[in-house]
Amino acid sequence: MRNRIVTEDLEDIAGGPLPYQELEGKTVLVSGANGFLPSYMVETLLYLNEIAHKAAVQIIALVRNKEKAETRFAEYRNRKDLKLVVHDVCDPITIDGPVDTVIHAASQASPKYFGSDPVGTLSANILGTRHLLELALAKNSGRFLFFSSAEIYGQLDPDQIPATEFTTGRVDPMDVRSCYAESKRMGETMCVSWLQQYGVPVRIVRPFHTYGPGMALDDGRVFSDLVAAVVQERDIVLQSDGSALRAYCYLSDAVRGFFSVLFHGEAGSVYNVGNKRAEISVRDLADTLVMLFPERNCKVVRTVRGHPPGYLPSRIQRIAPDTAKLEAIGWQPRYGIEKGFKRTILSFL
């Protein structure tokens, strides 16, 4: 049975004013489909098929790990509207039949991979992007959505925050952690190049820190660690002074943003997807989570410990999005820190 929180989220996403009917009878390919963000898009499309009482949208879920994908989509086993295709996007892609929409979200987004597998990290963002763009070109796809990242902003000056889509920060190409940001930057440039030269109708989203049901609690990001501690009834151990400021966006808000760009975004444009109204320091977030769940008997311990192998901590002190472009096409966030994180933790209990 589908998780109650997830069901409520899907109802929220599907119940909005977006023209989902434009996908009726179409085939949507999603790369990295069992990832945290794109898997909720897949579930939304499946839910839309359910409430329409017909398989109006065919979903091709491109995944690298069959076992993980079957676990992620266990609720939808044997559905005729979902096809799992095991394939590494770093290799050329051949798909039989039409592909009307491509959502390219295959990527190693967890910071723990930036140090342990930088080559694998950048390859999906460069080689994978080329192969998906070539597929979209061959299939004459009507929509192409590329998942970039807020990491592309790099080091920003204080007066550049909140970051607009026109902001450029400093990324050191000699820092191995830049494997992610630099390859996402190149992925964006590849998208606009394929649009300019071949007419592939690309749209780009730059997700900021996003959390919600289904997030990996061991992926090395600080907000994942905080949620994991409360879920597992452990004390929250801060590995820094906790002063870093981040803007956190609840998953259903982010997914509504992605679909907003898919349907209403301008071809060749990029859109920040985040919640500028939900900016908070790490230490204040830790205190908030403890306050929200007093029955878990957790407390915040302020000390410094070593990071896990391969993890390279960000040196960015503050990052927050300007979402005026996204709001101009009809999007607004609905969840603040307390409500969003409470729903997230409840989804794991």
C-alpha positions in Angstrom: 0.0 0.0 0.0 1.3 3.5 -0.9 2.5 5.6 2.0 -0.1 8.1 3.2 2.2 11.1 3.0 3.2 10.1 -0.6 -0.4 9.7 -1.6 -1.3 13.2 -0.3 1.7 14.6 -2.1 0.7 13.0 -5.4 -2.9 14.3 -5.0 -1.4 17.8 -4.4 0.9 17.6 -7.5 -1.7 16.1 -9.8 -4.5 18.3 -8.6 -3.0 21.6 -9.7 -3.7 23.6 -12.8 -1.0 22.2 -15.0 -2.0 20.8 -18.4 -1.1 17.1 -17.8 -3.6 16.2 -20.5 -1.0 17.3 -23.0 0.8 14.0 -22.2 -2.2 11.9 -22.9 -1.3 9.1 -25.4 2.4 10.1 -25.2 5.5 8.3 -24.2 7.8 9.9 -21.6 11.3 8.6 -21.0 12.9 9.4 -17.6 16.6 8.7 -17.1 17.8 8.0 -13.6 14.1 7.2 -13.0 14.6 5.6 -9.5 16.5 8.7 -8.2 14.9 10.8 -5.5 13.6 13.7 -7.6 12.7 12.0 -10.9 11.0 9.0 -9.2 8.3 11.4 -7.8 7.7 12.6 -11.4 7.3 9.0 -12.5 4.9 8.3 -9.6 2.9 11.5 -10.5 2.4 10.2 -14.0 1.4 6.8 -12.8 -1.0 8.4 -10.4 -2.5 10.5 -13.2 -3.1 7.4 -15.1 -4.8 5.9 -12.1 -7.3 8.7 -11.6 -8.0 8.9 -15.3 -8.8 5.2 -15.2 -6.7 4.5 -18.2 -3.0 4.2 -19.1 -2.9 7.6 -20.8 0.9 8.1 -20.4 3.4 5.5 -21.2 6.6 5.8 -19.0 9.9 4.4 -19.9 12.0 4.4 -16.8 15.7 4.3 -17.7 17.7 2.9 -14.7 21.2 1.6 -14.0 20.3 -0.8 -11.2 17.4 -3.1 -11.8 17.1 -4.3 -8.2 17.0 -0.8 -6.8 14.5 0.2 -9.4 12.2 -2.7 -8.7 12.4 -1.9 -5.0 11.6 1.8 -5.6 8.6 1.0 -7.8 7.4 -2.1 -6.0 3.9 -0.6 -5.7 3.7 -0.5 -9.5 4.9 -4.0 -10.4 3.2 -5.4 -13.5 1.8 -2.1 -14.5 1.5 -1.9 -18.3 2.1 1.9 -18.3 5.6 1.6 -16.7 8.5 -0.1 -18.5 11.9 -0.4 -16.7 14.8 -0.3 -19.0 18.2 -1.1 -17.5 20.9 1.0 -19.2 23.8 3.2 -18.3 23.3 6.6 -19.9 27.1 6.8 -20.5 26.5 4.4 -23.4 24.5 5.2 -26.5 20.8 4.6 -26.1 18.4 2.8 -28.5 14.7 2.8 -27.8 12.0 1.1 -29.9 9.0 3.2 -30.6 8.2 6.8 -29.9 9.7 9.0 -27.2 7.6 12.2 -27.1 9.2 13.7 -23.9 12.7 13.2 -22.4 13.4 14.0 -18.8 17.1 13.6 -18.2 17.8 13.3 -14.5 20.5 10.5 -14.4 23.3 11.8 -12.2 25.4 11.1 -9.1 24.1 14.0 -7.0 25.3 12.9 -3.6 28.4 14.7 -2.4 29.9 11.4 -1.2 30.6 10.5 -4.9 32.3 13.7 -5.8 35.5 12.5 -4.1 35.2 8.7 -4.5 34.0 8.6 -8.1 34.5 11.9 -9.9 34.8 10.3 -13.3 31.5 8.5 -12.9 30.0 11.7 -11.6 31.0 13.9 -14.6 30.4 11.1 -17.2 26.6 10.9 -16.6 26.3 14.7 -16.8 28.3 15.0 -20.1 28.2 11.7 -22.0 24.7 10.9 -20.7 23.4 14.3 -21.7 24.8 13.9 -25.2 23.2 10.5 -25.6 19.8 11.7 -24.3 20.0 14.8 -26.6 20.8 12.5 -29.6 17.9 10.3 -28.7 15.5 13.3 -28.5 16.8 14.5 -31.8 16.3 11.1 -33.5 12.8 10.7 -32.0 11.8 14.3 -32.8 10.8 14.6 -29.1 8.5 17.6 -28.3 10.0 18.3 -24.9 13.4 17.8 -23.2 13.9 18.6 -19.6 17.5 18.6 -18.2 18.1 18.4 -14.5 21.1 20.7 -13.7 21.9 21.8 -10.2 22.3 24.8 -7.9 25.9 23.6 -7.6 26.7 25.4 -10.8 26.6 28.7 -9.0 29.8 27.8 -7.1 31.1 30.5 -4.7 29.0 33.6 -4.8 29.6 37.0 -3.2 27.0 38.0 -0.5 25.4 40.6 -2.8 24.8 37.9 -5.4 22.4 35.9 -3.1 19.6 35.0 -3.7 21.0 33.7 -6.9 19.2 34.5 -10.1 19.5 32.4 -13.2 21.8 35.0 -14.7 24.3 34.8 -11.7 27.7 33.3 -12.3 29.9 32.3 -9.4 33.4 30.9 -9.0 34.1 27.2 -9.6 37.7 26.0 -9.4 38.2 23.3 -12.1 41.3 22.1 -10.2 39.2 21.1 -7.2 38.0 17.5 -7.6 34.7 18.4 -6.0 34.0 20.6 -9.1 33.5 17.4 -11.2 29.7 17.8 -10.5 29.3 21.5 -10.9 31.5 21.8 -14.0 29.8 18.9 -15.7 26.4 20.3 -15.0 27.5 23.6 -16.5 28.7 21.7 -19.6 25.4 19.8 -19.7 23.5 23.1 -19.8 25.7 24.4 -22.6 25.2 21.1 -24.5 21.4 21.6 -24.2 21.4 25.1 -25.6 23.8 24.0 -28.3 21.5 21.1 -29.4 18.6 23.6 -29.4 20.5 26.1 -31.5 21.9 23.7 -34.0 19.3 21.0 -34.2 16.1 22.4 -32.7 15.9 20.1 -29.7 13.3 21.8 -27.4 15.3 21.9 -24.2 14.3 23.3 -20.8 16.6 23.3 -17.8 15.9 23.2 -14.1 18.4 24.0 -11.3 17.1 22.3 -8.1 18.3 23.7 -4.8 18.3 21.6 -1.6 15.3 19.4 -1.8 14.0 17.0 0.8 11.0 14.7 1.3 9.7 11.2 1.4 12.0 8.7 -0.2 15.2 10.7 0.2 18.3 8.6 0.9 19.1 9.0 4.6 22.8 8.0 4.0 23.7 10.2 1.0 26.0 12.5 3.0 24.1 15.7 2.8 23.6 17.4 6.1 19.8 17.6 6.0 19.7 13.9 5.3 21.8 13.2 8.3 19.6 15.3 10.5 16.4 13.6 9.3 18.1 10.1 9.7 19.0 10.9 13.3 15.4 11.7 14.3 14.0 8.7 12.4 16.5 6.4 14.1 16.0 8.1 17.5 19.7 9.2 17.7 21.2 12.4 18.9 21.9 14.9 16.2 25.7 15.4 16.0 26.7 18.6 14.2 30.1 18.2 12.5 30.5 22.0 12.1 29.4 25.1 13.9 26.1 24.8 12.0 26.1 28.4 10.7 25.8 27.5 7.0 22.6 28.8 5.5 20.5 26.8 3.0 17.1 27.2 1.5 15.2 23.9 1.7 12.4 22.9 -0.7 9.8 20.2 0.1 9.7 17.5 -2.6 6.1 18.0 -3.8 6.8 21.7 -4.2 9.9 20.9 -6.3 8.1 18.4 -8.5 5.3 20.9 -9.2 8.1 23.2 -10.2 9.7 20.7 -12.6 6.4 20.0 -14.3 5.7 23.8 -14.5 8.9 24.2 -16.5 8.2 21.1 -18.6 4.8 22.6 -19.6 5.2 26.3 -19.4 9.0 27.0 -19.5 10.5 28.7 -22.5 12.6 26.6 -24.7 16.3 27.3 -24.1 15.7 28.8 -20.7 16.8 27.7 -17.2 14.8 28.0 -14.0 15.8 27.8 -10.4 13.6 25.4 -8.4 13.8 26.0 -4.6 12.1 27.7 -1.8 13.6 31.1 -1.0 11.1 31.5 1.9 12.5 28.4 3.7 16.1 29.5 4.4 17.6 28.3 7.7 21.0 27.5 9.3 22.0 24.0 9.9 22.0 24.4 13.7 18.5 26.0 13.6 17.2 23.2 11.4 18.6 20.6 13.9 16.9 22.4 16.8 13.7 22.5 14.8 13.6 18.8 14.1 14.2 18.0 17.7 11.4 20.3 18.7 9.0 18.8 16.2 9.5 15.3 17.5 10.0 15.5 21.3 8.8 11.9 21.7 11.9 10.7 19.8 14.1 11.9 22.7 16.8 13.3 20.5 19.1 16.2 21.4 21.6 18.3 19.4 25.2 17.6 20.2 27.6 20.2 19.0 31.0 18.7 18.3 33.3 18.1 15.3 33.8 14.6 13.8 35.5 13.4 10.6 33.5 13.0 7.4 32.9 9.6 5.8 35.4 8.4 3.2 35.1 10.1 -0.2 32.9 12.9 1.2 34.1 16.4 0.4 32.3 19.1 2.4 31.1 22.2 0.6 32.9 25.5 1.4 29.9 27.5 0.5 28.5 29.3 3.5 25.1 30.4 2.0 23.1 29.6 -1.0 19.5 30.6 -1.7 17.5 30.9 -5.0 15.7 33.8 -6.6 12.6 32.0 -8.1 11.0 35.0 -9.9 11.3 33.2 -13.3 9.6 30.1 -11.9 6.9 32.2 -10.2 6.3 34.0 -13.4 5.0 30.8 -15.0 2.6 30.1 -12.2 4.5 28.3 -9.4 4.5 29.0 -5.7 5.8 26.9 -2.8 3.3 25.5 -0.3 5.5 24.0 2.4 7.7 25.8 4.9 10.4 24.2 7.1 8.3 22.9 9.9 5.4 21.4 7.9 7.7 20.0 5.2 10.2 18.3 7.5 7.4 17.0 9.8 5.8 15.3 6.7 9.2 14.0 5.7 10.0 12.3 9.0 6.5 11.0 9.4 6.8 9.3 6.0 9.7 7.2 7.4 8.0 6.2 10.6 
